[in-house]
Amino acid sequence: MRRFRDNLGASFPFIPDPEGELIELYDVKLPIFTLGSRTTFVVDRQRRIVSVSTGGDAVDPTTAVEAASLACGP
């Protein structure tokens, strides 16, 4: 994840969810499977969700990186 973040030039942290805790908390589990749907949340410094990308939009990180840059600054 660090290498991915560095390749994007993102200056903010990425939070992995290997135990699936955030999948449960944000209720982004696929309806039939126990897997999370591809979802990217951008959270600002005040802990507000400022952007949500799902599905194919979450695969391309461009929108999330732009939203994070605006919300969190450089």
PDB file with one MODEL, atoms N, CA, C and O in Angstrom:
MODEL        1
ATOM      1  N   MET A   1       0.820  -1.179   0.000  1.00  0.00           N
ATOM      2  CA  MET A   1       0.000   0.000   0.000  1.00  0.00           C
ATOM      3  C   MET A   1       0.874   1.258   0.000  1.00  0.00           C
ATOM      4  O   MET A   1       0.537   2.262  -0.627  1.00  0.00           O
ATOM      5  N   ARG A   2       1.987   1.184   0.705  1.00  0.00           N
ATOM      6  CA  ARG A   2       2.898   2.337   0.730  1.00  0.00           C
ATOM      7  C   ARG A   2       3.434   2.637  -0.661  1.00  0.00           C
ATOM      8  O   ARG A   2       3.504   3.795  -1.073  1.00  0.00           O
ATOM      9  N   ARG A   3       3.809   1.589  -1.379  1.00  0.00           N
ATOM     10  CA  ARG A   3       4.339   1.770  -2.734  1.00  0.00           C
ATOM     11  C   ARG A   3       3.253   2.355  -3.653  1.00  0.00           C
ATOM     12  O   ARG A   3       3.534   3.235  -4.466  1.00  0.00           O
ATOM     13  N   PHE A   4       2.033   1.869  -3.523  1.00  0.00           N
ATOM     14  CA  PHE A   4       0.916   2.394  -4.305  1.00  0.00           C
ATOM     15  C   PHE A   4       0.703   3.879  -4.013  1.00  0.00           C
ATOM     16  O   PHE A   4       0.538   4.684  -4.929  1.00  0.00           O
ATOM     17  N   ARG A   5       0.708   4.227  -2.729  1.00  0.00           N
ATOM     18  CA  ARG A   5       0.544   5.631  -2.322  1.00  0.00           C
ATOM     19  C   ARG A   5       1.673   6.490  -2.886  1.00  0.00           C
ATOM     20  O   ARG A   5       1.431   7.580  -3.404  1.00  0.00           O
ATOM     21  N   ASP A   6       2.887   6.003  -2.786  1.00  0.00           N
ATOM     22  CA  ASP A   6       4.031   6.752  -3.303  1.00  0.00           C
ATOM     23  C   ASP A   6       3.942   6.936  -4.814  1.00  0.00           C
ATOM     24  O   ASP A   6       4.264   8.006  -5.330  1.00  0.00           O
ATOM     25  N   ASN A   7       3.511   5.902  -5.521  1.00  0.00           N
ATOM     26  CA  ASN A   7       3.365   6.006  -6.978  1.00  0.00           C
ATOM     27  C   ASN A   7       2.322   7.042  -7.368  1.00  0.00           C
ATOM     28  O   ASN A   7       2.439   7.672  -8.419  1.00  0.00           O
ATOM     29  N   LEU A   8       1.313   7.224  -6.545  1.00  0.00           N
ATOM     30  CA  LEU A   8       0.280   8.220  -6.816  1.00  0.00           C
ATOM     31  C   LEU A   8       0.726   9.623  -6.435  1.00  0.00           C
ATOM     32  O   LEU A   8       0.129  10.610  -6.865  1.00  0.00           O
ATOM     33  N   GLY A   9       1.775   9.708  -5.627  1.00  0.00           N
ATOM     34  CA  GLY A   9       2.229  11.013  -5.159  1.00  0.00           C
ATOM     35  C   GLY A   9       1.330  11.562  -4.064  1.00  0.00           C
ATOM     36  O   GLY A   9       1.287  12.774  -3.852  1.00  0.00           O
ATOM     37  N   ALA A  10       0.616  10.697  -3.370  1.00  0.00           N
ATOM     38  CA  ALA A  10      -0.291  11.123  -2.300  1.00  0.00           C
ATOM     39  C   ALA A  10       0.505  11.423  -1.036  1.00  0.00           C
ATOM     40  O   ALA A  10       1.385  10.652  -0.652  1.00  0.00           O
ATOM     41  N   SER A  11       0.199  12.528  -0.400  1.00  0.00           N
ATOM     42  CA  SER A  11       0.933  12.932   0.802  1.00  0.00           C
ATOM     43  C   SER A  11       0.148  12.648   2.081  1.00  0.00           C
ATOM     44  O   SER A  11       0.517  13.130   3.152  1.00  0.00           O
ATOM     45  N   PHE A  12      -0.907  11.890   1.982  1.00  0.00           N
ATOM     46  CA  PHE A  12      -1.764  11.590   3.123  1.00  0.00           C
ATOM     47  C   PHE A  12      -1.780  10.075   3.326  1.00  0.00           C
ATOM     48  O   PHE A  12      -1.452   9.331   2.402  1.00  0.00           O
ATOM     49  N   PRO A  13      -2.156   9.609   4.513  1.00  0.00           N
ATOM     50  CA  PRO A  13      -2.122   8.171   4.791  1.00  0.00           C
ATOM     51  C   PRO A  13      -3.255   7.406   4.109  1.00  0.00           C
ATOM     52  O   PRO A  13      -4.346   7.938   3.908  1.00  0.00           O
ATOM     53  N   PHE A  14      -2.981   6.164   3.761  1.00  0.00           N
ATOM     54  CA  PHE A  14      -3.986   5.215   3.304  1.00  0.00           C
ATOM     55  C   PHE A  14      -4.201   4.265   4.479  1.00  0.00           C
ATOM     56  O   PHE A  14      -3.252   3.939   5.192  1.00  0.00           O
ATOM     57  N   ILE A  15      -5.421   3.825   4.685  1.00  0.00           N
ATOM     58  CA  ILE A  15      -5.712   2.943   5.813  1.00  0.00           C
ATOM     59  C   ILE A  15      -6.175   1.588   5.280  1.00  0.00           C
ATOM     60  O   ILE A  15      -7.271   1.489   4.729  1.00  0.00           O
ATOM     61  N   PRO A  16      -5.365   0.552   5.434  1.00  0.00           N
ATOM     62  CA  PRO A  16      -5.784  -0.777   5.001  1.00  0.00           C
ATOM     63  C   PRO A  16      -6.806  -1.354   5.977  1.00  0.00           C
ATOM     64  O   PRO A  16      -6.923  -0.879   7.106  1.00  0.00           O
ATOM     65  N   ASP A  17      -7.537  -2.364   5.553  1.00  0.00           N
ATOM     66  CA  ASP A  17      -8.554  -2.987   6.408  1.00  0.00           C
ATOM     67  C   ASP A  17      -8.477  -4.510   6.301  1.00  0.00           C
ATOM     68  O   ASP A  17      -9.445  -5.153   5.893  1.00  0.00           O
ATOM     69  N   PRO A  18      -7.317  -5.096   6.668  1.00  0.00           N
ATOM     70  CA  PRO A  18      -7.165  -6.545   6.490  1.00  0.00           C
ATOM     71  C   PRO A  18      -8.122  -7.381   7.339  1.00  0.00           C
ATOM     72  O   PRO A  18      -8.425  -8.517   6.975  1.00  0.00           O
ATOM     73  N   GLU A  19      -8.589  -6.861   8.430  1.00  0.00           N
ATOM     74  CA  GLU A  19      -9.499  -7.616   9.295  1.00  0.00           C
ATOM     75  C   GLU A  19     -10.971  -7.363   8.960  1.00  0.00           C
ATOM     76  O   GLU A  19     -11.850  -7.995   9.547  1.00  0.00           O
ATOM     77  N   GLY A  20     -11.251  -6.454   8.033  1.00  0.00           N
ATOM     78  CA  GLY A  20     -12.626  -6.185   7.628  1.00  0.00           C
ATOM     79  C   GLY A  20     -13.428  -5.355   8.613  1.00  0.00           C
ATOM     80  O   GLY A  20     -14.655  -5.312   8.525  1.00  0.00           O
ATOM     81  N   GLU A  21     -12.761  -4.694   9.551  1.00  0.00           N
ATOM     82  CA  GLU A  21     -13.474  -3.894  10.551  1.00  0.00           C
ATOM     83  C   GLU A  21     -14.165  -2.679   9.925  1.00  0.00           C
ATOM     84  O   GLU A  21     -15.293  -2.344  10.288  1.00  0.00           O
ATOM     85  N   LEU A  22     -13.485  -2.027   8.988  1.00  0.00           N
ATOM     86  CA  LEU A  22     -14.088  -0.855   8.350  1.00  0.00           C
ATOM     87  C   LEU A  22     -15.204  -1.257   7.400  1.00  0.00           C
ATOM     88  O   LEU A  22     -16.157  -0.503   7.205  1.00  0.00           O
ATOM     89  N   ILE A  23     -15.092  -2.443   6.807  1.00  0.00           N
ATOM     90  CA  ILE A  23     -16.172  -2.953   5.962  1.00  0.00           C
ATOM     91  C   ILE A  23     -17.459  -3.033   6.777  1.00  0.00           C
ATOM     92  O   ILE A  23     -18.524  -2.633   6.306  1.00  0.00           O
ATOM     93  N   GLU A  24     -17.360  -3.542   7.984  1.00  0.00           N
ATOM     94  CA  GLU A  24     -18.532  -3.634   8.866  1.00  0.00           C
ATOM     95  C   GLU A  24     -18.992  -2.250   9.327  1.00  0.00           C
ATOM     96  O   GLU A  24     -20.184  -1.945   9.287  1.00  0.00           O
ATOM     97  N   LEU A  25     -18.063  -1.428   9.758  1.00  0.00           N
ATOM     98  CA  LEU A  25     -18.390  -0.115  10.294  1.00  0.00           C
ATOM     99  C   LEU A  25     -19.100   0.765   9.269  1.00  0.00           C
ATOM    100  O   LEU A  25     -20.076   1.442   9.589  1.00  0.00           O
ATOM    101  N   TYR A  26     -18.595   0.747   8.025  1.00  0.00           N
ATOM    102  CA  TYR A  26     -19.166   1.592   6.972  1.00  0.00           C
ATOM    103  C   TYR A  26     -20.200   0.856   6.125  1.00  0.00           C
ATOM    104  O   TYR A  26     -20.720   1.412   5.158  1.00  0.00           O
ATOM    105  N   ASP A  27     -20.496  -0.384   6.482  1.00  0.00           N
ATOM    106  CA  ASP A  27     -21.539  -1.175   5.828  1.00  0.00           C
ATOM    107  C   ASP A  27     -21.356  -1.226   4.318  1.00  0.00           C
ATOM    108  O   ASP A  27     -22.261  -0.862   3.566  1.00  0.00           O
ATOM    109  N   VAL A  28     -20.190  -1.675   3.874  1.00  0.00           N
ATOM    110  CA  VAL A  28     -19.911  -1.774   2.444  1.00  0.00           C
ATOM    111  C   VAL A  28     -19.673  -3.233   2.025  1.00  0.00           C
ATOM    112  O   VAL A  28     -18.918  -3.505   1.092  1.00  0.00           O
ATOM    113  N   LYS A  29     -20.318  -4.148   2.719  1.00  0.00           N
ATOM    114  CA  LYS A  29     -20.189  -5.563   2.393  1.00  0.00           C
ATOM    115  C   LYS A  29     -21.082  -5.882   1.205  1.00  0.00           C
ATOM    116  O   LYS A  29     -22.192  -5.359   1.097  1.00  0.00           O
ATOM    117  N   LEU A  30     -20.600  -6.737   0.318  1.00  0.00           N
ATOM    118  CA  LEU A  30     -21.414  -7.193  -0.795  1.00  0.00           C
ATOM    119  C   LEU A  30     -22.599  -7.981  -0.247  1.00  0.00           C
ATOM    120  O   LEU A  30     -22.444  -8.686   0.750  1.00  0.00           O
ATOM    121  N   PRO A  31     -23.770  -7.886  -0.859  1.00  0.00           N
ATOM    122  CA  PRO A  31     -24.992  -8.483  -0.293  1.00  0.00           C
ATOM    123  C   PRO A  31     -24.915  -9.970   0.021  1.00  0.00           C
ATOM    124  O   PRO A  31     -25.369 -10.385   1.088  1.00  0.00           O
ATOM    125  N   ILE A  32     -24.362 -10.782  -0.860  1.00  0.00           N
ATOM    126  CA  ILE A  32     -24.377 -12.226  -0.643  1.00  0.00           C
ATOM    127  C   ILE A  32     -23.054 -12.731  -0.095  1.00  0.00           C
ATOM    128  O   ILE A  32     -23.026 -13.692   0.674  1.00  0.00           O
ATOM    129  N   PHE A  33     -21.970 -12.098  -0.478  1.00  0.00           N
ATOM    130  CA  PHE A  33     -20.644 -12.549  -0.088  1.00  0.00           C
ATOM    131  C   PHE A  33     -20.211 -11.875   1.209  1.00  0.00           C
ATOM    132  O   PHE A  33     -20.825 -10.907   1.659  1.00  0.00           O
ATOM    133  N   THR A  34     -19.160 -12.394   1.789  1.00  0.00           N
ATOM    134  CA  THR A  34     -18.630 -11.785   3.005  1.00  0.00           C
ATOM    135  C   THR A  34     -17.488 -10.832   2.684  1.00  0.00           C
ATOM    136  O   THR A  34     -16.739 -10.434   3.577  1.00  0.00           O
ATOM    137  N   LEU A  35     -17.351 -10.468   1.425  1.00  0.00           N
ATOM    138  CA  LEU A  35     -16.306  -9.547   1.002  1.00  0.00           C
ATOM    139  C   LEU A  35     -16.832  -8.123   0.965  1.00  0.00           C
ATOM    140  O   LEU A  35     -18.030  -7.891   0.806  1.00  0.00           O
ATOM    141  N   GLY A  36     -15.935  -7.193   1.111  1.00  0.00           N
ATOM    142  CA  GLY A  36     -16.317  -5.797   0.977  1.00  0.00           C
ATOM    143  C   GLY A  36     -16.354  -5.406  -0.486  1.00  0.00           C
ATOM    144  O   GLY A  36     -15.565  -5.899  -1.292  1.00  0.00           O
ATOM    145  N   SER A  37     -17.270  -4.520  -0.824  1.00  0.00           N
ATOM    146  CA  SER A  37     -17.268  -3.993  -2.182  1.00  0.00           C
ATOM    147  C   SER A  37     -16.142  -2.984  -2.276  1.00  0.00           C
ATOM    148  O   SER A  37     -15.761  -2.391  -1.267  1.00  0.00           O
ATOM    149  N   ARG A  38     -15.603  -2.779  -3.464  1.00  0.00           N
ATOM    150  CA  ARG A  38     -14.506  -1.831  -3.607  1.00  0.00           C
ATOM    151  C   ARG A  38     -15.056  -0.439  -3.315  1.00  0.00           C
ATOM    152  O   ARG A  38     -15.881   0.082  -4.065  1.00  0.00           O
ATOM    153  N   THR A  39     -14.598   0.151  -2.232  1.00  0.00           N
ATOM    154  CA  THR A  39     -15.076   1.467  -1.805  1.00  0.00           C
ATOM    155  C   THR A  39     -13.903   2.258  -1.256  1.00  0.00           C
ATOM    156  O   THR A  39     -13.080   1.735  -0.505  1.00  0.00           O
ATOM    157  N   THR A  40     -13.836   3.527  -1.641  1.00  0.00           N
ATOM    158  CA  THR A  40     -12.805   4.415  -1.132  1.00  0.00           C
ATOM    159  C   THR A  40     -13.482   5.598  -0.454  1.00  0.00           C
ATOM    160  O   THR A  40     -14.283   6.304  -1.066  1.00  0.00           O
ATOM    161  N   PHE A  41     -13.153   5.803   0.802  1.00  0.00           N
ATOM    162  CA  PHE A  41     -13.658   6.946   1.556  1.00  0.00           C
ATOM    163  C   PHE A  41     -12.515   7.938   1.738  1.00  0.00           C
ATOM    164  O   PHE A  41     -11.390   7.541   2.040  1.00  0.00           O
ATOM    165  N   VAL A  42     -12.794   9.212   1.559  1.00  0.00           N
ATOM    166  CA  VAL A  42     -11.829  10.255   1.880  1.00  0.00           C
ATOM    167  C   VAL A  42     -12.371  10.955   3.125  1.00  0.00           C
ATOM    168  O   VAL A  42     -13.496  11.456   3.135  1.00  0.00           O
ATOM    169  N   VAL A  43     -11.554  10.978   4.166  1.00  0.00           N
ATOM    170  CA  VAL A  43     -11.951  11.549   5.446  1.00  0.00           C
ATOM    171  C   VAL A  43     -11.040  12.745   5.726  1.00  0.00           C
ATOM    172  O   VAL A  43      -9.817  12.633   5.638  1.00  0.00           O
ATOM    173  N   ASP A  44     -11.643  13.892   6.065  1.00  0.00           N
ATOM    174  CA  ASP A  44     -10.823  15.089   6.305  1.00  0.00           C
ATOM    175  C   ASP A  44     -10.297  15.113   7.730  1.00  0.00           C
ATOM    176  O   ASP A  44     -10.545  14.192   8.508  1.00  0.00           O
ATOM    177  N   ARG A  45      -9.586  16.145   8.062  1.00  0.00           N
ATOM    178  CA  ARG A  45      -8.959  16.247   9.390  1.00  0.00           C
ATOM    179  C   ARG A  45      -9.973  16.344  10.524  1.00  0.00           C
ATOM    180  O   ARG A  45      -9.649  16.040  11.673  1.00  0.00           O
ATOM    181  N   GLN A  46     -11.189  16.762  10.212  1.00  0.00           N
ATOM    182  CA  GLN A  46     -12.253  16.830  11.221  1.00  0.00           C
ATOM    183  C   GLN A  46     -13.031  15.514  11.293  1.00  0.00           C
ATOM    184  O   GLN A  46     -14.065  15.422  11.955  1.00  0.00           O
ATOM    185  N   ARG A  47     -12.512  14.497  10.596  1.00  0.00           N
ATOM    186  CA  ARG A  47     -13.089  13.154  10.563  1.00  0.00           C
ATOM    187  C   ARG A  47     -14.439  13.098   9.865  1.00  0.00           C
ATOM    188  O   ARG A  47     -15.272  12.246  10.176  1.00  0.00           O
ATOM    189  N   ARG A  48     -14.654  14.012   8.914  1.00  0.00           N
ATOM    190  CA  ARG A  48     -15.869  13.992   8.106  1.00  0.00           C
ATOM    191  C   ARG A  48     -15.564  13.292   6.789  1.00  0.00           C
ATOM    192  O   ARG A  48     -14.490  13.471   6.215  1.00  0.00           O
ATOM    193  N   ILE A  49     -16.507  12.500   6.319  1.00  0.00           N
ATOM    194  CA  ILE A  49     -16.363  11.871   5.013  1.00  0.00           C
ATOM    195  C   ILE A  49     -16.643  12.938   3.969  1.00  0.00           C
ATOM    196  O   ILE A  49     -17.729  13.518   3.946  1.00  0.00           O
ATOM    197  N   VAL A  50     -15.669  13.198   3.104  1.00  0.00           N
ATOM    198  CA  VAL A  50     -15.819  14.245   2.092  1.00  0.00           C
ATOM    199  C   VAL A  50     -15.957  13.679   0.682  1.00  0.00           C
ATOM    200  O   VAL A  50     -16.304  14.413  -0.244  1.00  0.00           O
ATOM    201  N   SER A  51     -15.692  12.391   0.505  1.00  0.00           N
ATOM    202  CA  SER A  51     -15.822  11.775  -0.812  1.00  0.00           C
ATOM    203  C   SER A  51     -15.961  10.268  -0.639  1.00  0.00           C
ATOM    204  O   SER A  51     -15.309   9.665   0.214  1.00  0.00           O
ATOM    205  N   VAL A  52     -16.821   9.668  -1.463  1.00  0.00           N
ATOM    206  CA  VAL A  52     -16.974   8.215  -1.488  1.00  0.00           C
ATOM    207  C   VAL A  52     -16.955   7.774  -2.944  1.00  0.00           C
ATOM    208  O   VAL A  52     -17.712   8.290  -3.766  1.00  0.00           O
ATOM    209  N   SER A  53     -16.100   6.829  -3.256  1.00  0.00           N
ATOM    210  CA  SER A  53     -16.051   6.233  -4.591  1.00  0.00           C
ATOM    211  C   SER A  53     -16.316   4.750  -4.440  1.00  0.00           C
ATOM    212  O   SER A  53     -15.779   4.113  -3.534  1.00  0.00           O
ATOM    213  N   THR A  54     -17.143   4.190  -5.320  1.00  0.00           N
ATOM    214  CA  THR A  54     -17.466   2.765  -5.244  1.00  0.00           C
ATOM    215  C   THR A  54     -17.285   2.105  -6.603  1.00  0.00           C
ATOM    216  O   THR A  54     -17.229   2.766  -7.640  1.00  0.00           O
ATOM    217  N   GLY A  55     -17.194   0.784  -6.564  1.00  0.00           N
ATOM    218  CA  GLY A  55     -17.097   0.007  -7.792  1.00  0.00           C
ATOM    219  C   GLY A  55     -15.912   0.416  -8.642  1.00  0.00           C
ATOM    220  O   GLY A  55     -14.797   0.576  -8.144  1.00  0.00           O
ATOM    221  N   GLY A  56     -16.168   0.585  -9.942  1.00  0.00           N
ATOM    222  CA  GLY A  56     -15.118   0.950 -10.880  1.00  0.00           C
ATOM    223  C   GLY A  56     -14.486   2.291 -10.564  1.00  0.00           C
ATOM    224  O   GLY A  56     -13.299   2.502 -10.817  1.00  0.00           O
ATOM    225  N   ASP A  57     -15.291   3.212 -10.002  1.00  0.00           N
ATOM    226  CA  ASP A  57     -14.746   4.524  -9.633  1.00  0.00           C
ATOM    227  C   ASP A  57     -13.702   4.410  -8.524  1.00  0.00           C
ATOM    228  O   ASP A  57     -12.788   5.230  -8.439  1.00  0.00           O
ATOM    229  N   ALA A  58     -13.840   3.400  -7.683  1.00  0.00           N
ATOM    230  CA  ALA A  58     -12.889   3.216  -6.589  1.00  0.00           C
ATOM    231  C   ALA A  58     -11.599   2.559  -7.061  1.00  0.00           C
ATOM    232  O   ALA A  58     -10.576   2.642  -6.382  1.00  0.00           O
ATOM    233  N   VAL A  59     -11.639   1.911  -8.213  1.00  0.00           N
ATOM    234  CA  VAL A  59     -10.438   1.287  -8.756  1.00  0.00           C
ATOM    235  C   VAL A  59      -9.448   2.352  -9.209  1.00  0.00           C
ATOM    236  O   VAL A  59      -8.243   2.224  -8.992  1.00  0.00           O
ATOM    237  N   ASP A  60      -9.967   3.406  -9.841  1.00  0.00           N
ATOM    238  CA  ASP A  60      -9.124   4.518 -10.281  1.00  0.00           C
ATOM    239  C   ASP A  60      -9.057   5.523  -9.133  1.00  0.00           C
ATOM    240  O   ASP A  60     -10.071   6.133  -8.797  1.00  0.00           O
ATOM    241  N   PRO A  61      -7.897   5.705  -8.531  1.00  0.00           N
ATOM    242  CA  PRO A  61      -7.788   6.543  -7.336  1.00  0.00           C
ATOM    243  C   PRO A  61      -7.773   8.045  -7.606  1.00  0.00           C
ATOM    244  O   PRO A  61      -7.676   8.828  -6.662  1.00  0.00           O
ATOM    245  N   THR A  62      -7.866   8.466  -8.854  1.00  0.00           N
ATOM    246  CA  THR A  62      -7.717   9.883  -9.196  1.00  0.00           C
ATOM    247  C   THR A  62      -8.687  10.772  -8.424  1.00  0.00           C
ATOM    248  O   THR A  62      -8.276  11.778  -7.846  1.00  0.00           O
ATOM    249  N   THR A  63      -9.961  10.415  -8.408  1.00  0.00           N
ATOM    250  CA  THR A  63     -10.965  11.226  -7.722  1.00  0.00           C
ATOM    251  C   THR A  63     -10.682  11.310  -6.227  1.00  0.00           C
ATOM    252  O   THR A  63     -10.798  12.379  -5.628  1.00  0.00           O
ATOM    253  N   ALA A  64     -10.313  10.189  -5.627  1.00  0.00           N
ATOM    254  CA  ALA A  64     -10.033  10.172  -4.189  1.00  0.00           C
ATOM    255  C   ALA A  64      -8.801  11.011  -3.862  1.00  0.00           C
ATOM    256  O   ALA A  64      -8.795  11.739  -2.870  1.00  0.00           O
ATOM    257  N   VAL A  65      -7.775  10.919  -4.674  1.00  0.00           N
ATOM    258  CA  VAL A  65      -6.554  11.699  -4.435  1.00  0.00           C
ATOM    259  C   VAL A  65      -6.857  13.189  -4.552  1.00  0.00           C
ATOM    260  O   VAL A  65      -6.392  13.982  -3.733  1.00  0.00           O
ATOM    261  N   GLU A  66      -7.628  13.571  -5.557  1.00  0.00           N
ATOM    262  CA  GLU A  66      -8.000  14.981  -5.707  1.00  0.00           C
ATOM    263  C   GLU A  66      -8.832  15.454  -4.519  1.00  0.00           C
ATOM    264  O   GLU A  66      -8.583  16.533  -3.983  1.00  0.00           O
ATOM    265  N   ALA A  67      -9.813  14.663  -4.105  1.00  0.00           N
ATOM    266  CA  ALA A  67     -10.662  15.042  -2.969  1.00  0.00           C
ATOM    267  C   ALA A  67      -9.837  15.168  -1.695  1.00  0.00           C
ATOM    268  O   ALA A  67     -10.033  16.102  -0.918  1.00  0.00           O
ATOM    269  N   ALA A  68      -8.919  14.237  -1.476  1.00  0.00           N
ATOM    270  CA  ALA A  68      -8.079  14.281  -0.275  1.00  0.00           C
ATOM    271  C   ALA A  68      -7.164  15.486  -0.303  1.00  0.00           C
ATOM    272  O   ALA A  68      -6.946  16.121   0.729  1.00  0.00           O
ATOM    273  N   SER A  69      -6.627  15.811  -1.459  1.00  0.00           N
ATOM    274  CA  SER A  69      -5.754  16.956  -1.568  1.00  0.00           C
ATOM    275  C   SER A  69      -6.501  18.245  -1.238  1.00  0.00           C
ATOM    276  O   SER A  69      -5.962  19.131  -0.575  1.00  0.00           O
ATOM    277  N   LEU A  70      -7.742  18.342  -1.703  1.00  0.00           N
ATOM    278  CA  LEU A  70      -8.567  19.524  -1.408  1.00  0.00           C
ATOM    279  C   LEU A  70      -8.960  19.568   0.061  1.00  0.00           C
ATOM    280  O   LEU A  70      -8.912  20.626   0.688  1.00  0.00           O
ATOM    281  N   ALA A  71      -9.349  18.422   0.609  1.00  0.00           N
ATOM    282  CA  ALA A  71      -9.850  18.379   1.979  1.00  0.00           C
ATOM    283  C   ALA A  71      -8.743  18.475   3.011  1.00  0.00           C
ATOM    284  O   ALA A  71      -8.944  19.065   4.073  1.00  0.00           O
ATOM    285  N   CYS A  72      -7.602  17.920   2.731  1.00  0.00           N
ATOM    286  CA  CYS A  72      -6.539  17.818   3.733  1.00  0.00           C
ATOM    287  C   CYS A  72      -5.340  18.695   3.429  1.00  0.00           C
ATOM    288  O   CYS A  72      -4.487  18.896   4.294  1.00  0.00           O
ATOM    289  N   GLY A  73      -5.262  19.207   2.246  1.00  0.00           N
ATOM    290  CA  GLY A  73      -4.116  20.038   1.894  1.00  0.00           C
ATOM    291  C   GLY A  73      -2.888  19.207   1.601  1.00  0.00           C
ATOM    292  O   GLY A  73      -2.915  17.984   1.736  1.00  0.00           O
ATOM    293  N   PRO A  74      -1.826  19.851   1.206  1.00  0.00           N
ATOM    294  CA  PRO A  74      -0.588  19.134   0.852  1.00  0.00           C
ATOM    295  C   PRO A  74       0.084  18.505   2.052  1.00  0.00           C
ATOM    296  O   PRO A  74       1.130  17.871   1.912  1.00  0.00           O
TER     297      PRO A  74
ENDMDL
END
